[in-house]
């Protein structure tokens, strides 16, 4: 090994705290523990913490999966004592409150990686901007990618992106950056991290993909198949690119793991709550009856509001997100709304062509969607 290569070796964080003992928080804690880190996981439930400590199980969220040894606690101050890096794995709607709660206890020099995907309703702030308002100057980044928690916890080969803004010093010595050090803290034989300095692009991909997945589910539930899903994925990527670019991110980021990769996964399986919600709605099941009436939090349902609010503020069309918003929050008819979406003016795919043509069925009175099964409806 040359001196130059030796200087590029990144040193992992020895002690990492994961805030949030749900399925994804537990899976990430397992990744860190398998990579040799000293891991503490914080959760609200005493019984869950006891089960993790004594049986290496989190049966509520990851049943039948054996976890590597880690320490669990319900005491925030105890969880954060001595933490060299912190992962915050809580729903986007509770992120502000959680960051305010951890602020007095976390070392201001410790990088904080956010694993919630969304945009704050009302403010239009990205999760990193929300965290920055509540923390004391900690480096703030994100971990995102095509990752189902159970598969990650079972050590299936998985890839994700670790994104932090790069300071001047980080560019001179990238191996010392929070992104590099956290990436090697996570890396193992089955978990492959990538680095990014485009935090905005990464966050936008993670937020918008949930809404697009609901749209895909709606159309699958309504009786359509792979042509429709592929079209929505492709058009959804374009909406991600447009929003990322408008907020200062890079379009190319959206073509990577945190955009195209995550979107493809989320739109491919009802393991995703977003896809599952969409499919149930597409089958004609009322929202309050979805998930057998259980109060399941679906990030894309919340994000549809904040994304449309932000799109209005900066003047972006984002038609798929608007369709989902209209159906979920304005009581719009699913069949008619999608029919209108499909008969929008015809546009050129290369944006530079700047062509728009009236669709020949743009004023069709009857939406051309298959009839719903009356027993389901």
PLY file of the C-alpha trace (Angstrom):
ply
format ascii 1.0
element vertex 377
property float x
property float y
property float z
element edge 376
property int vertex1
property int vertex2
end_header
0.00 0.00 0.00
1.39 3.41 -0.99
1.51 6.39 1.35
-1.23 8.04 -0.70
-3.54 5.02 -0.39
-2.79 4.61 3.30
-3.79 8.26 3.87
-7.19 7.53 2.27
-8.23 4.92 4.82
-11.30 6.13 6.72
-11.64 5.32 10.41
-15.07 4.11 11.55
-16.92 5.55 14.50
-16.48 3.17 17.42
-19.68 4.00 19.32
-22.92 4.70 17.44
-26.39 5.39 18.87
-29.56 4.65 16.94
-32.61 6.68 17.98
-35.73 4.68 17.18
-36.33 0.96 17.79
-38.85 0.35 15.03
-38.15 -1.97 12.12
-35.69 0.26 10.23
-33.92 1.54 13.34
-33.44 -2.02 14.57
-32.22 -3.14 11.15
-29.64 -0.35 11.00
-28.51 -1.14 14.53
-28.01 -4.73 13.40
-25.95 -3.56 10.42
-23.70 -1.49 12.68
-23.31 -4.30 15.22
-22.39 -6.83 12.53
-19.82 -4.35 11.24
-18.15 -4.39 14.67
-19.44 -1.15 16.15
-20.54 -0.66 19.75
-24.25 0.03 19.28
-26.86 1.50 21.59
-30.46 1.65 20.41
-33.05 3.89 22.04
-36.78 3.19 22.05
-39.82 4.21 24.07
-40.96 0.71 25.08
-39.39 -0.90 28.14
-40.49 -4.40 27.16
-38.96 -4.05 23.71
-35.68 -2.81 25.19
-35.64 -5.73 27.62
-36.27 -8.21 24.79
-33.43 -6.77 22.71
-31.05 -6.87 25.68
-31.91 -10.37 26.90
-33.03 -12.26 23.78
-31.55 -10.29 20.82
-35.04 -10.01 19.37
-37.50 -7.24 18.48
-40.55 -9.40 17.99
-42.98 -6.53 17.43
-41.20 -5.15 14.37
-38.87 -7.92 13.15
-40.36 -11.20 14.32
-38.25 -14.36 14.07
-35.07 -12.46 13.19
-32.05 -13.04 15.41
-30.22 -9.77 16.05
-26.54 -9.36 16.88
-25.80 -8.19 20.43
-26.54 -4.52 21.07
-27.55 -2.41 24.06
-31.09 -1.08 24.26
-32.37 1.64 26.59
-35.37 3.94 27.06
-33.22 6.71 28.59
-32.18 9.31 25.98
-29.33 10.76 28.03
-27.97 7.28 28.68
-28.34 6.29 25.02
-26.38 9.32 23.78
-23.61 9.34 26.37
-20.31 8.83 24.57
-21.90 8.44 21.11
-19.46 9.38 18.34
-22.24 9.31 15.72
-26.04 9.22 15.87
-28.68 7.81 13.54
-32.18 9.27 13.99
-34.74 6.77 12.74
-38.15 8.22 13.57
-41.12 9.15 11.31
-40.75 12.45 9.44
-43.69 14.01 11.32
-41.95 13.48 14.69
-38.42 14.40 13.62
-38.49 17.99 14.90
-39.62 16.92 18.36
-37.04 14.14 18.53
-34.17 16.40 17.49
-35.21 18.91 20.16
-35.21 16.11 22.73
-31.76 14.78 21.84
-30.12 18.21 21.46
-29.15 18.61 25.15
-27.54 15.17 25.24
-25.68 14.72 21.95
-22.06 15.82 21.49
-22.20 18.87 19.14
-19.31 17.38 17.14
-21.10 14.06 16.54
-22.54 13.66 13.04
-26.29 13.03 12.98
-27.62 10.94 10.08
-31.35 11.19 9.43
-33.20 8.12 8.24
-36.67 9.68 7.97
-37.84 10.50 4.45
-40.06 13.50 3.95
-40.67 17.23 3.79
-42.14 19.04 6.79
-45.76 20.04 6.31
-46.34 23.78 6.53
-42.71 24.89 6.41
-41.64 22.97 3.29
-38.32 22.22 4.99
-36.26 19.14 4.21
-35.57 16.84 7.15
-31.98 18.11 7.35
-33.24 21.70 7.60
-35.65 20.71 10.37
-32.83 19.01 12.29
-30.52 22.00 11.82
-33.06 24.26 13.53
-33.17 22.01 16.60
-29.59 20.74 17.02
-26.48 22.60 18.16
-24.41 22.72 15.01
-23.95 18.97 14.53
-22.97 17.82 11.04
-26.27 16.63 9.55
-26.67 14.05 6.80
-28.90 11.21 5.69
-28.86 7.49 4.99
-31.18 6.43 2.19
-31.58 3.77 -0.46
-33.59 0.74 -1.64
-33.89 -1.00 1.70
-36.64 -3.09 3.22
-35.94 -3.40 6.93
-36.51 -7.13 7.31
-34.20 -8.04 4.43
-31.52 -5.71 5.77
-31.84 -7.17 9.26
-31.49 -10.68 7.81
-28.19 -9.59 6.18
-29.41 -9.85 2.61
-26.99 -7.97 0.30
-28.08 -4.34 0.53
-26.74 -0.99 -0.71
-27.50 2.52 0.53
-26.12 6.04 0.25
-24.63 8.07 3.09
-24.98 11.77 2.25
-23.47 14.77 4.05
-22.54 18.23 2.74
-18.77 18.38 2.22
-16.92 21.25 3.86
-13.69 22.65 2.46
-11.75 20.37 4.81
-13.84 17.37 3.71
-12.85 17.97 0.10
-9.18 18.21 1.03
-9.37 15.03 3.15
-12.52 13.14 2.07
-11.56 10.07 4.12
-12.00 12.18 7.27
-15.48 13.43 6.30
-18.56 12.33 8.28
-19.91 10.63 5.15
-16.80 8.51 4.70
-16.42 7.61 8.37
-20.09 6.67 8.73
-19.96 4.66 5.51
-17.10 2.51 6.77
-18.89 2.23 10.11
-21.81 0.59 8.29
-19.92 -1.39 5.67
-19.84 -5.17 5.93
-19.84 -8.25 3.75
-23.56 -7.74 3.05
-24.10 -3.99 3.48
-22.49 -1.79 0.83
-22.57 1.98 1.44
-21.94 4.73 -1.12
-21.04 8.38 -0.47
-22.73 11.56 -1.66
-22.25 15.26 -1.01
-25.69 16.05 -2.52
-27.83 15.89 0.60
-30.67 17.78 -1.09
-30.88 15.36 -4.01
-30.79 12.37 -1.69
-33.54 13.77 0.55
-35.81 14.66 -2.36
-35.53 11.16 -3.81
-36.48 9.64 -0.47
-39.46 11.94 0.06
-41.04 11.90 -3.39
-40.68 8.16 -4.03
-43.22 7.39 -1.31
-45.89 9.45 -3.09
-45.11 7.89 -6.48
-45.39 4.44 -4.88
-48.92 5.25 -3.71
-49.80 6.22 -7.30
-48.36 2.94 -8.61
-50.33 1.01 -6.03
-53.54 2.81 -6.95
-53.19 1.86 -10.59
-52.21 -1.72 -9.81
-55.18 -2.01 -7.47
-57.44 -0.61 -10.18
-56.50 -3.50 -12.46
-53.51 -2.35 -14.46
-50.13 -4.06 -14.72
-46.50 -3.59 -15.67
-46.80 -1.08 -18.55
-48.57 1.34 -16.23
-46.20 0.80 -13.32
-43.11 1.31 -15.52
-44.57 4.50 -16.95
-45.34 5.92 -13.50
-41.86 5.04 -12.23
-40.26 6.79 -15.21
-42.45 9.87 -14.91
-41.98 9.87 -11.17
-38.20 9.99 -11.55
-38.64 13.09 -13.69
-40.69 14.73 -10.93
-37.93 13.90 -8.44
-35.30 15.40 -10.74
-37.27 18.59 -11.26
-37.79 19.17 -7.54
-34.21 18.28 -6.61
-32.82 20.65 -9.24
-35.18 23.47 -8.17
-33.90 23.19 -4.60
-30.22 23.13 -5.56
-29.66 19.37 -5.81
-28.33 17.46 -8.78
-30.52 15.60 -11.26
-27.95 12.80 -11.50
-28.37 12.01 -7.80
-31.96 10.99 -8.47
-30.80 8.35 -10.96
-28.88 6.54 -8.20
-29.74 4.38 -5.22
-31.72 7.00 -3.34
-33.92 7.92 -6.29
-34.35 5.31 -9.01
-33.24 2.48 -6.74
-35.50 3.31 -3.83
-38.44 4.16 -6.09
-38.15 0.87 -8.00
-38.13 -1.13 -4.76
-41.01 0.77 -3.19
-43.15 0.44 -6.33
-42.49 -3.28 -6.67
-43.87 -4.84 -3.51
-46.70 -4.48 -1.03
-44.05 -4.87 1.65
-44.01 -1.09 1.18
-46.83 0.52 3.16
-47.05 3.20 0.46
-47.58 0.68 -2.33
-49.95 -1.32 -0.14
-52.09 1.72 0.68
-52.32 2.63 -2.99
-53.37 -0.88 -3.97
-56.12 -0.97 -1.36
-57.44 2.40 -2.47
-57.28 1.31 -6.11
-59.41 -1.72 -5.22
-62.06 0.61 -3.87
-61.37 0.12 -0.16
-62.14 3.24 1.87
-59.14 4.87 3.54
-60.39 4.19 7.05
-60.80 0.50 6.16
-57.30 0.06 4.73
-54.88 -2.15 6.70
-57.94 -3.80 8.30
-58.76 -0.51 9.97
-55.44 -0.30 11.85
-53.93 3.22 12.23
-50.88 2.59 10.03
-48.62 5.60 9.38
-47.90 5.89 5.64
-45.17 8.44 4.94
-46.29 9.14 1.37
-49.75 10.11 2.56
-48.25 12.82 4.77
-45.60 13.79 2.21
-48.19 14.30 -0.53
-49.37 17.38 1.36
-45.95 18.89 2.01
-44.64 18.15 -1.49
-47.62 19.77 -3.20
-47.35 22.77 -0.87
-43.67 23.11 -1.80
-44.36 22.61 -5.51
-46.96 25.38 -5.40
-44.50 27.67 -3.66
-41.76 27.21 -6.28
-44.01 26.78 -9.32
-43.48 23.13 -10.28
-46.25 21.02 -11.87
-45.43 17.57 -10.32
-48.60 16.00 -11.73
-48.31 12.53 -10.12
-47.89 13.99 -6.65
-50.88 16.24 -7.29
-53.01 13.26 -8.38
-52.18 11.41 -5.16
-52.82 14.52 -3.07
-56.18 15.12 -4.74
-57.37 11.56 -4.15
-56.09 11.26 -0.58
-56.79 14.73 0.75
-59.36 16.42 -1.51
-61.77 13.53 -1.99
-61.15 13.38 -5.75
-62.45 10.36 -7.67
-59.60 7.94 -8.35
-60.83 6.85 -11.79
-61.55 10.31 -13.12
-58.41 11.88 -11.66
-56.11 9.29 -13.26
-57.99 9.54 -16.57
-57.38 13.30 -16.58
-53.72 12.70 -15.71
-53.27 10.30 -18.62
-54.87 12.68 -21.12
-52.78 15.75 -20.26
-51.18 17.60 -23.20
-48.56 15.52 -25.03
-45.02 16.69 -24.26
-41.54 15.95 -25.55
-39.42 13.70 -23.37
-36.21 15.71 -23.89
-37.09 18.88 -22.01
-35.06 21.00 -24.43
-37.62 20.39 -27.20
-40.24 22.42 -25.30
-43.20 21.00 -27.24
-46.75 20.62 -25.92
-49.65 19.21 -27.97
-53.30 18.81 -27.10
-54.08 15.18 -26.29
-56.77 13.80 -28.65
-58.70 12.43 -25.66
-57.97 15.38 -23.41
-61.67 16.10 -22.99
-62.88 12.50 -22.74
-65.90 12.32 -20.49
-65.47 8.72 -19.38
-62.23 7.56 -17.77
-60.92 4.42 -19.49
-60.21 2.43 -16.35
-61.38 -1.15 -15.80
-64.48 -1.69 -13.72
-63.79 -2.38 -10.04
-64.86 -5.69 -8.55
-68.22 -4.81 -7.04
-67.59 -7.12 -4.08
-64.47 -5.12 -3.22
-65.95 -1.70 -3.95
0 1
1 2
2 3
3 4
4 5
5 6
6 7
7 8
8 9
9 10
10 11
11 12
12 13
13 14
14 15
15 16
16 17
17 18
18 19
19 20
20 21
21 22
22 23
23 24
24 25
25 26
26 27
27 28
28 29
29 30
30 31
31 32
32 33
33 34
34 35
35 36
36 37
37 38
38 39
39 40
40 41
41 42
42 43
43 44
44 45
45 46
46 47
47 48
48 49
49 50
50 51
51 52
52 53
53 54
54 55
55 56
56 57
57 58
58 59
59 60
60 61
61 62
62 63
63 64
64 65
65 66
66 67
67 68
68 69
69 70
70 71
71 72
72 73
73 74
74 75
75 76
76 77
77 78
78 79
79 80
80 81
81 82
82 83
83 84
84 85
85 86
86 87
87 88
88 89
89 90
90 91
91 92
92 93
93 94
94 95
95 96
96 97
97 98
98 99
99 100
100 101
101 102
102 103
103 104
104 105
105 106
106 107
107 108
108 109
109 110
110 111
111 112
112 113
113 114
114 115
115 116
116 117
117 118
118 119
119 120
120 121
121 122
122 123
123 124
124 125
125 126
126 127
127 128
128 129
129 130
130 131
131 132
132 133
133 134
134 135
135 136
136 137
137 138
138 139
139 140
140 141
141 142
142 143
143 144
144 145
145 146
146 147
147 148
148 149
149 150
150 151
151 152
152 153
153 154
154 155
155 156
156 157
157 158
158 159
159 160
160 161
161 162
162 163
163 164
164 165
165 166
166 167
167 168
168 169
169 170
170 171
171 172
172 173
173 174
174 175
175 176
176 177
177 178
178 179
179 180
180 181
181 182
182 183
183 184
184 185
185 186
186 187
187 188
188 189
189 190
190 191
191 192
192 193
193 194
194 195
195 196
196 197
197 198
198 199
199 200
200 201
201 202
202 203
203 204
204 205
205 206
206 207
207 208
208 209
209 210
210 211
211 212
212 213
213 214
214 215
215 216
216 217
217 218
218 219
219 220
220 221
221 222
222 223
223 224
224 225
225 226
226 227
227 228
228 229
229 230
230 231
231 232
232 233
233 234
234 235
235 236
236 237
237 238
238 239
239 240
240 241
241 242
242 243
243 244
244 245
245 246
246 247
247 248
248 249
249 250
250 251
251 252
252 253
253 254
254 255
255 256
256 257
257 258
258 259
259 260
260 261
261 262
262 263
263 264
264 265
265 266
266 267
267 268
268 269
269 270
270 271
271 272
272 273
273 274
274 275
275 276
276 277
277 278
278 279
279 280
280 281
281 282
282 283
283 284
284 285
285 286
286 287
287 288
288 289
289 290
290 291
291 292
292 293
293 294
294 295
295 296
296 297
297 298
298 299
299 300
300 301
301 302
302 303
303 304
304 305
305 306
306 307
307 308
308 309
309 310
310 311
311 312
312 313
313 314
314 315
315 316
316 317
317 318
318 319
319 320
320 321
321 322
322 323
323 324
324 325
325 326
326 327
327 328
328 329
329 330
330 331
331 332
332 333
333 334
334 335
335 336
336 337
337 338
338 339
339 340
340 341
341 342
342 343
343 344
344 345
345 346
346 347
347 348
348 349
349 350
350 351
351 352
352 353
353 354
354 355
355 356
356 357
357 358
358 359
359 360
360 361
361 362
362 363
363 364
364 365
365 366
366 367
367 368
368 369
369 370
370 371
371 372
372 373
373 374
374 375
375 376
